Structures are given as C-alpha cells and as structure tokens.
Amino acid sequence: MNYKRLGDYIHKVNRRNHNLHFAKLLGVSISKKFMPSVANQSDLDLSNYKIISKGQFAANLMHVNRDKVLPVALYTHNEPALVSTAYVTFEIIDESKLLPEFLMMEFLRPEFDRKAWLFCDSSVRGSLDWERLCEMKIPDISLADQHKYTAPYKSLLRNQLSYENSLADLQLICDTYIEDLMRKEPLKNLGEYISGLDERNRNLHIYTLKGVSASKNMVEKKTAVGGNRFSNYKVVRTSNFVYVPDTSRRGEKIALALNNDKPCIVSSRYTVFRVIKPDKLIPQYLYLFFRRPEFDRYARFNSWGSVRETFNWDDLCQVQLPIPDVKIQKAIVSIFEILETRKHINRQLNEHLQPLCRVLMRGVTNEVCI
C-alpha cells in the first residue's frame, strides 16, 4: 500500500481580520462541520481573528486525545469567515496534486481519527501538534482517481449548499415580512389574545417530560417519569405555549416554545399559556413573532429582579405586535413551514456526507492495496 506524507501537500495560512472586513464567526464541531460560534460577540475584538476562505481548512488540534476525534472542516462558502486564533488554518499547496475534497474525505474516515489520537502528545490537554499532523500519511492515488472518488461527494455537497443558501433566503423573507407588518399594521396588546394555563398532572396520565431551550424548541428530557413527585408538573397541551420567565442565564435569550406535538409535562416553574382567539391570531404566527431576535432583546430589556431577572406574565401581556388578517398570517406561516422542511432536508444531506465519504474512501484503500 502506497502512502504519502500529509505535510508535503499542505501549509499553514495566517490571515488576520485587522481591517475588520468580516464579522461572521465560526467554530468547528467534532462532527467536522463549521457551526456558528457560541461566543458573545457584543464586546469581542474581531481584529485578531483568523480569516478562512473557500478551499481552506480549519482544525482544532487541542483535546484530540480527550475526544479521540480531530475537529477539522473544509470551508466551501464564497464569502470568507472568521475562526478563533486557537485554530490552525491551512490549505493545499498544489491542487494539481491533491484535491481539497479528497483530503476532507480522508479526514472523515474513523481510521484517520484513530491515527490522529495515536499521534497526540502526552500533555494534560492531549494536543495534536502541527508537526505531528504533517507526519501523518494519506493514500497515494492519481489526480484522475481523486476526481473519480470525490465526484459523488462534491455532488452531494453542492446539493447541500444549495439548500443551505435557500434557507437564508427564506429566513430573510420571514424576518422582513414581520418587520414590514410592524411598520404598517396597528400594534395590539398580546394580553387580549392569550390566557395563562395551570393544569397539573394530578392523575399521572402524561409521562413525557420536556424542557424549553433558548433556541425556541421543546426538548425531551430522559428522566424517568414516575411517582407522585411528577403530579405537580404542568401539562402542556398541543398548540399551547410554554416559557421560562428567568432570562438572566440564557445568553440574552428567552426560552419559549410552541408545543406542536402530543401533550407533555414541564416544570411547575414554567409558564404555560394558549391563544384564546385563534380566529384572530394563529398560534404559529405568534410563534414566528417570538422567534425574532428583536423579541429576545425586548424580553431581556424588560426583565426585572436582583439576583435573578424574570420576564413575568404581566410583562408578556404588555407585548405589542401586529395582528393582520388571518389570511396574511397563514401566508407567512406557510413560508416558515417550507423553511423548516428544507432545514430538515439540509440536515439529512449533512448526515449522508460522512457515511458516503467512508464508503468511497474504503474503495480508495482497496485500490491502493491492489
């Protein structure tokens, strides 16, 4: 089996954002994908962050020994972005000898992660040094064969990126539609259209326990539900809303969700409510209003308290929003539903990329053996 030294084909790049041209900050997950950074950027100096451009790689060489995975990803977007200075950014020296997509496919193999783990140092963090990464070997096959094996991967990647771009467009439509309504429609107090609920799980008929995330979703908890201690938990029926009044520890966001699933129970500390005039206000439209970053900022600004700040029921009832004709509400909700469907398809495409690479690279190693 013929292999070649990785360091002969890659070199570091170290462009910094000194002129502050870019503001999109990304991280790299252990699933080897770029993701929005969780860092609070409000007071963050982005001038020293590294710029990553299309065709370049970013890798977090720390904690490889701990996670037994090398977090590395190939950047495929046209518009450059930023990554942490703790990351190593690199690119291929000569793409006539090694294709970026082929190298990324090699990085996605579990066998590569196992080798990276073995190459780690013995420090507390268990880092993988750049020099050690360069010493690792990759299969040695011709450029023509690299094109052959990367063609299915690139095709699926193009489809995934196409869907991803459409997500941004649809999200923009949803956001600007409501912003336009805020300017044109008379604003009404939300309290006229909602009512609080306090149904308890006294008969213990409901066993699905959920929480609420700051991303505005209901999250199932794995705790076994049994015994009388769950009899005081609140019941959230289908099409009911639930939110956590505490806003001081959730990254400037309010945890609020609409239950589109079967009835569940939540902590008694949560506030549950429903729309009492569905012929005037559609719950899904109200949910879109709640998802806006502007609502998070409003809720956070209007939270009160000392040690723990809360956005209580009276505060929620004072929220003002545009309530247009139901036909208009249904139109924007239908666009949102298309957006959610495409997000699901995009996730599926992402999930298929890694298994496809493993299968294709299995063929590469078999060919190299021959």
C-alpha positions as CSV (number, residue, x, y, z in Angstrom):
1,M,0.0,0.0,0.0
2,N,1.4,3.4,-1.0
3,Y,1.0,6.4,1.2
4,K,2.3,10.0,1.1
5,R,3.2,12.3,3.9
6,L,0.5,14.9,4.5
7,G,2.9,17.7,5.4
8,D,4.3,17.6,1.8
9,Y,1.0,18.8,0.5
10,I,-0.3,21.4,3.0
11,H,0.9,24.6,4.6
12,K,-0.4,27.0,7.3
13,V,-2.2,30.2,6.4
14,N,-2.5,33.0,8.9
15,R,-4.6,35.9,7.6
16,R,-5.9,38.2,10.3
17,N,-9.0,40.4,10.3
18,H,-7.1,43.6,11.1
19,N,-9.3,45.8,8.8
20,L,-12.5,44.3,10.4
21,H,-13.9,43.4,6.9
22,F,-15.5,40.2,8.2
23,A,-17.8,39.6,11.2
24,K,-19.1,36.0,10.7
25,L,-17.5,34.0,13.5
26,L,-17.5,30.2,13.1
27,G,-16.3,27.2,15.1
28,V,-15.6,23.6,14.1
29,S,-17.6,20.7,15.6
30,I,-16.4,17.2,16.4
31,S,-18.6,16.1,13.5
32,K,-16.2,18.0,11.3
33,K,-18.6,20.8,10.3
34,F,-18.5,24.6,10.6
35,M,-21.0,26.0,13.0
36,P,-21.9,29.4,14.3
37,S,-19.7,30.4,17.3
38,V,-21.3,30.4,20.7
39,A,-19.0,33.3,21.8
40,N,-20.7,36.5,22.9
41,Q,-19.6,39.0,20.2
42,S,-21.0,42.1,21.8
43,D,-17.7,43.3,23.2
44,L,-15.4,41.0,21.2
45,D,-12.4,42.4,19.3
46,L,-12.5,40.6,16.0
47,S,-9.4,42.2,14.6
48,N,-7.1,39.4,15.5
49,Y,-9.3,36.5,14.5
50,K,-8.2,34.3,11.6
51,I,-9.8,34.6,8.2
52,I,-10.8,31.4,6.4
53,S,-11.6,31.4,2.7
54,K,-13.1,28.9,0.3
55,G,-10.9,25.8,-0.1
56,Q,-9.1,26.2,3.2
57,F,-9.3,24.1,6.3
58,A,-9.6,24.9,10.0
59,A,-8.7,22.5,12.7
60,N,-8.8,22.5,16.5
61,L,-5.7,20.5,17.4
62,M,-6.4,20.6,21.2
63,H,-8.3,17.9,23.1
64,V,-7.8,15.3,20.2
65,N,-6.6,12.8,22.8
66,R,-9.7,13.5,25.0
67,D,-12.3,13.3,22.3
68,K,-10.5,10.8,20.1
69,V,-11.6,13.0,17.1
70,L,-9.8,15.6,15.1
71,P,-12.2,18.5,14.6
72,V,-11.3,19.7,11.1
73,A,-13.5,21.1,8.3
74,L,-13.2,22.3,4.7
75,Y,-14.6,25.8,4.1
76,T,-16.8,25.8,1.0
77,H,-18.6,29.1,1.0
78,N,-17.6,32.0,-1.3
79,E,-17.7,34.7,1.4
80,P,-14.8,34.4,3.9
81,A,-15.5,34.0,7.6
82,L,-13.6,34.1,10.9
83,V,-12.3,31.4,13.3
84,S,-10.6,31.5,16.6
85,T,-6.9,32.1,16.9
86,A,-6.7,28.8,18.7
87,Y,-7.5,27.0,15.4
88,V,-4.9,26.1,12.8
89,T,-5.9,27.2,9.3
90,F,-4.2,25.6,6.4
91,E,-4.6,25.0,2.7
92,I,-3.3,22.6,0.0
93,I,-0.1,23.9,-1.7
94,D,-0.8,22.5,-5.1
95,E,-4.3,21.3,-6.0
96,S,-3.0,19.6,-9.2
97,K,-1.5,17.0,-6.8
98,L,-4.1,16.8,-4.0
99,L,-7.7,17.9,-4.1
100,P,-9.2,19.6,-1.0
101,E,-12.3,17.4,-1.2
102,F,-10.2,14.3,-1.3
103,L,-8.3,15.3,1.8
104,M,-11.6,16.2,3.6
105,M,-12.9,12.7,2.7
106,E,-9.7,11.2,4.3
107,F,-10.3,13.4,7.4
108,L,-13.9,12.0,7.7
109,R,-12.7,8.4,8.0
110,P,-12.8,6.9,11.6
111,E,-9.4,5.4,10.8
112,F,-7.9,8.8,10.4
113,D,-9.3,9.9,13.8
114,R,-7.8,6.8,15.4
115,K,-4.4,7.6,13.9
116,A,-4.6,11.2,15.0
117,W,-5.3,10.0,18.5
118,L,-2.2,7.9,18.5
119,F,-0.1,10.8,17.2
120,C,-1.2,13.1,20.2
121,D,1.4,14.2,22.8
122,S,1.3,13.3,26.5
123,S,0.3,16.7,27.8
124,V,-2.8,17.3,30.0
125,R,-4.8,18.5,27.0
126,G,-3.6,15.7,24.7
127,S,-3.0,18.0,21.8
128,L,-2.0,17.0,18.3
129,D,1.0,19.2,17.2
130,W,1.1,20.6,13.7
131,E,4.3,18.9,13.0
132,R,2.8,15.5,14.1
133,L,-0.2,16.1,11.9
134,C,2.2,16.7,9.0
135,E,3.9,13.4,9.7
136,M,0.6,11.5,9.2
137,K,0.2,9.6,5.9
138,I,-2.7,9.7,3.4
139,P,-3.4,7.3,0.4
140,D,-1.3,8.0,-2.7
141,I,-3.5,7.8,-5.8
142,S,-3.5,9.7,-9.0
143,L,-5.4,13.0,-9.5
144,A,-7.7,11.3,-12.0
145,D,-8.7,8.8,-9.4
146,Q,-9.1,11.5,-6.8
147,H,-11.6,13.2,-9.2
148,K,-13.4,9.9,-9.6
149,Y,-13.8,9.3,-5.9
150,T,-14.7,12.9,-5.0
151,A,-17.3,13.4,-7.7
152,P,-20.2,11.9,-5.7
153,Y,-19.1,13.7,-2.6
154,K,-18.9,17.1,-4.4
155,S,-22.3,16.5,-6.0
156,L,-24.0,15.9,-2.6
157,L,-22.1,18.8,-1.2
158,R,-23.4,21.1,-3.9
159,N,-27.0,20.0,-3.2
160,Q,-26.4,20.6,0.5
161,L,-25.0,24.1,-0.1
162,S,-27.9,24.9,-2.5
163,Y,-30.4,24.0,0.3
164,E,-28.4,26.0,2.8
165,N,-28.4,29.1,0.7
166,S,-32.2,28.8,0.2
167,L,-32.6,28.6,4.0
168,A,-31.0,32.0,4.4
169,D,-33.3,33.5,1.7
170,L,-36.5,32.0,3.3
171,Q,-35.4,33.1,6.7
172,L,-34.9,36.7,5.4
173,I,-38.4,36.6,3.9
174,C,-39.9,35.6,7.2
175,D,-38.0,38.2,9.2
176,T,-38.6,41.1,6.8
177,Y,-42.3,40.2,6.4
178,I,-43.0,40.7,10.1
179,E,-40.7,43.8,10.3
180,D,-42.8,45.3,7.5
181,L,-46.0,44.4,9.4
182,M,-44.6,46.1,12.5
183,R,-44.3,49.4,10.5
184,K,-47.7,49.2,8.6
185,E,-50.1,47.4,10.9
186,P,-51.6,48.9,14.2
187,L,-50.0,47.2,17.2
188,K,-52.2,45.4,19.7
189,N,-51.6,44.2,23.3
190,L,-50.9,40.4,23.3
191,G,-52.7,40.1,26.6
192,E,-56.1,40.4,24.8
193,Y,-55.4,37.2,22.8
194,I,-53.8,34.8,25.3
195,S,-54.7,33.2,28.6
196,G,-52.5,31.5,31.2
197,L,-52.9,27.8,32.0
198,D,-52.2,25.9,35.2
199,E,-53.3,22.3,34.5
200,R,-51.4,19.9,36.7
201,N,-50.5,16.2,36.1
202,R,-52.6,15.1,39.1
203,N,-53.7,11.7,37.6
204,L,-50.2,11.0,36.3
205,H,-51.6,10.2,32.8
206,I,-48.8,12.1,31.0
207,Y,-45.3,10.6,31.1
208,T,-43.4,12.7,28.5
209,L,-41.2,15.3,30.4
210,K,-39.8,18.2,28.4
211,G,-37.8,21.3,28.8
212,V,-37.6,24.5,26.8
213,S,-34.4,25.7,25.0
214,A,-33.3,29.2,24.2
215,S,-33.5,28.2,20.5
216,K,-37.3,28.2,21.0
217,N,-37.7,24.4,20.9
218,M,-39.1,21.9,23.3
219,V,-36.5,19.3,24.3
220,E,-37.4,15.9,25.7
221,K,-35.7,15.0,28.9
222,K,-34.5,11.5,29.6
223,T,-35.5,11.4,33.2
224,A,-37.8,8.5,34.0
225,V,-41.2,9.9,34.9
226,G,-42.9,8.1,37.7
227,G,-44.1,8.5,41.2
228,N,-46.1,11.2,42.8
229,R,-43.4,13.9,42.6
230,F,-44.5,14.5,38.9
231,S,-48.1,15.1,39.9
232,N,-47.5,18.8,40.4
233,Y,-45.8,19.3,37.0
234,K,-47.7,21.4,34.5
235,V,-49.4,20.0,31.5
236,V,-48.7,21.5,28.0
237,R,-51.4,20.5,25.5
238,T,-50.9,20.6,21.7
239,S,-50.8,24.2,20.4
240,N,-50.0,25.5,23.9
241,F,-47.0,27.8,24.6
242,V,-44.6,27.4,27.4
243,Y,-41.8,29.7,28.5
244,V,-39.2,30.1,31.3
245,P,-39.6,33.5,33.0
246,D,-35.9,33.6,34.1
247,T,-33.9,35.4,31.4
248,S,-30.7,36.2,33.3
249,R,-28.8,32.9,32.5
250,R,-29.7,32.1,28.9
251,G,-27.4,34.1,26.7
252,E,-29.6,37.1,26.3
253,K,-32.5,34.9,25.0
254,I,-35.8,33.9,26.4
255,A,-36.6,30.1,26.4
256,L,-40.0,29.9,24.8
257,A,-41.7,27.3,22.6
258,L,-44.9,26.2,20.9
259,N,-45.9,22.5,21.5
260,N,-46.7,21.1,18.1
261,D,-46.5,17.5,19.4
262,K,-48.6,15.4,21.8
263,P,-49.3,16.7,25.3
264,C,-46.3,16.7,27.7
265,I,-45.4,17.9,31.2
266,V,-42.9,20.6,32.2
267,S,-41.6,22.0,35.5
268,S,-44.0,23.9,37.6
269,R,-41.6,26.9,37.4
270,Y,-42.5,27.3,33.7
271,T,-45.4,29.5,32.5
272,V,-47.9,27.8,30.2
273,F,-50.5,29.7,28.0
274,R,-52.6,29.4,24.9
275,V,-54.2,31.6,22.3
276,I,-57.8,32.3,23.1
277,K,-58.8,33.9,19.8
278,P,-57.4,31.5,17.1
279,D,-59.8,33.1,14.6
280,K,-57.8,36.4,15.1
281,L,-54.3,35.2,16.0
282,I,-52.8,31.9,14.7
283,P,-50.5,30.2,17.3
284,Q,-47.9,29.5,14.6
285,Y,-47.8,33.2,13.6
286,L,-47.4,34.2,17.2
287,Y,-44.5,31.7,17.5
288,L,-42.8,33.4,14.5
289,F,-43.1,36.7,16.3
290,F,-41.5,35.1,19.4
291,R,-38.6,33.7,17.4
292,R,-37.3,37.1,16.3
293,P,-34.1,38.4,17.8
294,E,-35.9,41.7,18.5
295,F,-38.3,39.9,20.8
296,D,-35.4,38.3,22.8
297,R,-33.9,41.8,23.2
298,Y,-37.2,43.2,24.3
299,A,-37.8,40.4,26.8
300,R,-34.3,40.8,28.2
301,F,-34.6,44.6,28.5
302,N,-37.9,44.4,30.2
303,S,-36.9,41.7,32.7
304,W,-36.8,42.7,36.4
305,G,-35.1,41.4,39.5
306,S,-32.0,41.5,41.6
307,V,-30.2,38.1,41.7
308,R,-32.3,36.6,39.0
309,E,-34.1,38.7,36.4
310,T,-37.5,37.5,35.1
311,F,-39.9,38.3,32.3
312,N,-43.2,37.6,34.0
313,W,-46.7,37.0,32.8
314,D,-47.8,40.7,33.1
315,D,-44.7,41.7,31.1
316,L,-45.7,39.2,28.4
317,C,-49.2,40.5,28.2
318,Q,-47.9,44.0,27.6
319,V,-46.1,43.0,24.5
320,Q,-47.4,44.7,21.4
321,L,-47.4,43.1,18.0
322,P,-49.1,43.5,14.6
323,I,-52.1,41.1,14.1
324,P,-53.1,41.3,10.4
325,D,-55.8,39.4,8.6
326,V,-55.7,35.6,9.2
327,K,-55.0,35.1,5.5
328,I,-51.8,37.1,5.8
329,Q,-50.8,35.2,8.9
330,K,-51.4,31.9,7.1
331,A,-49.3,33.1,4.2
332,I,-46.2,33.8,6.3
333,V,-46.7,30.7,8.3
334,S,-46.7,28.6,5.1
335,I,-43.3,30.1,4.1
336,F,-42.0,29.3,7.6
337,E,-43.2,25.7,7.2
338,I,-41.3,25.4,3.9
339,L,-38.2,26.8,5.7
340,E,-38.5,24.1,8.4
341,T,-38.9,21.4,5.8
342,R,-35.8,22.5,4.0
343,K,-33.9,22.7,7.2
344,H,-34.8,19.0,7.8
345,I,-33.7,18.1,4.3
346,N,-30.4,20.0,4.8
347,R,-29.8,18.1,8.0
348,Q,-30.4,14.8,6.2
349,L,-28.0,15.8,3.4
350,N,-25.4,16.7,6.0
351,E,-25.9,13.4,7.7
352,H,-25.3,11.5,4.5
353,L,-22.0,13.2,3.7
354,Q,-19.9,11.5,6.3
355,P,-21.1,7.9,5.6
356,L,-20.7,8.4,1.9
357,C,-17.1,9.5,2.4
358,R,-16.4,6.5,4.4
359,V,-17.7,4.2,1.7
360,L,-15.8,6.0,-1.0
361,M,-12.5,6.0,0.9
362,R,-12.9,2.3,1.6
363,G,-12.8,1.9,-2.2
364,V,-9.7,4.1,-2.3
365,T,-7.8,2.0,0.2
366,N,-8.8,-1.2,-1.5
367,E,-7.5,0.2,-4.8
368,V,-4.2,1.3,-3.2
369,C,-3.8,-2.2,-1.8
370,I,-4.1,-3.7,-5.3
